[in-house]
């Protein structure tokens, strides 16, 4: 069943349908929130689903996954405005260096984590797109719908994020080429 079909079933009284929808997105949504606001992730996670259910009963939602993540992003923005800072988790899903050949993965995991953290702090609009595309496996079209921005803007922000990371990691990459 599609997300829309699951939610229609839920509105018709089938709690298992919502449970299936919830199971489909709980991990990716929680990871997204935890990477942006570790201290508040659990509260934001619950509030996101509460607001989603509330909105579901009041209006038709055409793209449920995008709508769910939009609620989460709005809650994060509201929290960050109140706190004047977005707290980021030092934990990121990066390739496991133990499973990679050293020559194939010239950048140390810690360098990559620090670079991602710096990108998130200095260029949050680039980080959001990079995170959603790489870690949440969303397409540029899905991100475009979620952020309510042109697809070309989203793909440009992704390219800028990659360029920014390359610039930050350049010394390590150049050293690996020399060896």
WOMO-V273018 format. One record per backbone hydrogen bond with DSSP energy under -0.5 kcal/mol. NH is the residue of the N-H (numbers start at 1). CO is the residue of the C=O. E is the energy in kcal/mol with one decimal. If there is no record, write none. Layout:
# WOMO-V273018
nh=(NH NH)
co=(CO CO)
e=(E E)
This chain:
# WOMO-V273018
nh=(6 7 8 9 10 11 12 13 14 15 17 18 19 20 21 22 23 24 25 25 26 29 30 31 32 33 34 35 36 37 40 41 41 44 45 46 47 48 49 50 51 52 53 54 55 56 57 58 58 59 62 67 68 69 70 71 72 73 74 75 76 77 78 79 80 81 82 83 84 87 89 92 94 97 99 100 104 105 105 112 113 114 115 116 117 118 119 120 121 122 123 126 127 128 129 130 131 132 133 134 135 135 136 138 143 144 145 146 147 148 149 154 155 156 157 158 159 160 161 162 163 164 165 166 167 168 169 170 172 173 174 175 176 177 178 179)
co=(2 3 4 5 6 7 8 10 9 13 14 14 15 16 17 18 19 20 21 22 22 25 26 27 28 29 30 31 32 33 37 37 38 40 41 42 43 44 45 46 47 48 49 50 51 52 53 54 55 55 60 63 64 65 66 67 68 69 70 71 72 73 74 75 76 77 78 79 80 85 35 90 92 95 96 97 101 101 102 108 109 110 111 112 113 114 115 116 117 118 119 123 123 124 125 126 127 128 129 130 130 131 131 132 139 140 141 142 143 144 144 150 151 152 153 154 155 156 157 158 159 160 161 162 163 164 165 166 169 169 170 171 172 173 174 175)
e=(-2.5 -2.4 -2.1 -2.4 -2.3 -2.5 -1.3 -2.2 -2.4 -1.1 -0.7 -1.0 -2.1 -2.2 -2.0 -3.2 -2.7 -1.8 -1.1 -0.7 -2.1 -2.5 -2.4 -2.5 -2.2 -2.5 -3.0 -2.3 -0.8 -2.7 -0.5 -0.9 -0.7 -2.9 -2.6 -2.2 -2.6 -2.4 -1.9 -2.4 -2.6 -2.3 -2.6 -2.3 -2.7 -2.4 -1.6 -0.7 -0.8 -2.4 -0.6 -2.5 -2.7 -2.3 -2.1 -2.1 -1.8 -2.5 -2.5 -2.4 -2.4 -2.5 -2.5 -2.5 -2.8 -2.2 -1.9 -2.7 -2.0 -0.6 -1.0 -0.6 -1.0 -0.6 -1.4 -0.9 -0.6 -1.2 -0.5 -2.0 -2.5 -2.5 -2.4 -2.5 -2.4 -2.4 -2.5 -2.5 -2.0 -2.9 -2.7 -0.9 -2.4 -2.6 -1.1 -2.4 -3.3 -2.7 -2.4 -2.9 -0.5 -1.5 -1.7 -2.5 -2.4 -2.6 -2.2 -2.5 -3.0 -0.9 -1.8 -1.9 -2.6 -2.2 -2.3 -2.0 -2.2 -2.7 -2.2 -2.4 -2.7 -2.8 -2.5 -2.5 -2.3 -2.2 -2.4 -1.0 -0.6 -2.0 -2.9 -2.0 -1.7 -1.8 -1.6 -1.2)
